[in-house]
Amino acid sequence: MDREHVKGVADKAKGAIKEGAGKPTGDKSMEAEGKMDKAKGSAHNVAGDVKDGLRDAADAAKK
């Protein structure tokens, strides 16, 4: 697991906590922050997947 994937998992977890805390208290701002953090985590995961794909392609080209 590379750095982008780790950041993605951390942001998704942080977002889930914020969103979960905002719902029962009715704090729409906290909920929105949680959703944004989760989206940011997804973006980090996509970036990590792209890096993995490029790394795999470079390794395959070397063979």
C-alpha positions in Angstrom: 0.0 0.0 0.0 1.6 3.3 -1.1 1.3 6.7 0.5 -1.7 7.8 -1.7 -3.7 4.8 -0.6 -2.9 5.4 3.1 -4.0 9.0 2.8 -7.2 7.8 1.1 -8.0 5.4 3.9 -7.3 8.0 6.5 -9.4 10.7 4.9 -12.3 8.3 4.3 -12.2 7.2 8.0 -12.0 10.8 9.2 -14.9 11.7 6.9 -17.0 8.8 8.1 -16.5 9.9 11.7 -17.4 13.5 11.0 -20.4 12.6 9.0 -21.5 10.1 11.7 -21.1 12.8 14.4 -23.0 15.4 12.4 -26.1 13.4 11.6 -27.4 12.7 15.1 -26.6 16.2 16.3 -28.1 17.9 13.2 -24.8 19.6 12.4 -25.1 20.0 8.6 -21.6 21.7 8.5 -20.0 18.7 10.1 -21.9 16.3 7.8 -20.7 18.3 4.8 -17.1 18.2 6.0 -17.3 14.5 6.5 -18.6 14.0 2.9 -15.9 16.2 1.6 -13.2 14.2 3.5 -14.6 11.0 2.1 -14.5 12.4 -1.4 -10.9 13.5 -0.8 -10.1 10.0 0.3 -11.6 8.5 -2.8 -9.5 10.9 -4.9 -6.4 9.8 -3.1 -7.3 6.2 -3.8 -7.7 6.9 -7.5 -4.4 8.7 -7.6 -2.8 5.7 -5.9 -4.4 3.3 -8.4 -3.0 5.4 -11.3 0.4 5.4 -9.8 0.2 1.6 -9.3 -0.8 1.2 -13.0 2.0 3.4 -14.2 4.5 1.5 -12.0 3.3 -1.8 -13.3 3.5 -0.6 -16.9 7.0 0.6 -16.4 8.0 -2.7 -14.8 6.4 -4.6 -17.7 8.3 -2.4 -20.2 11.6 -3.3 -18.6 11.1 -7.0 -19.1 
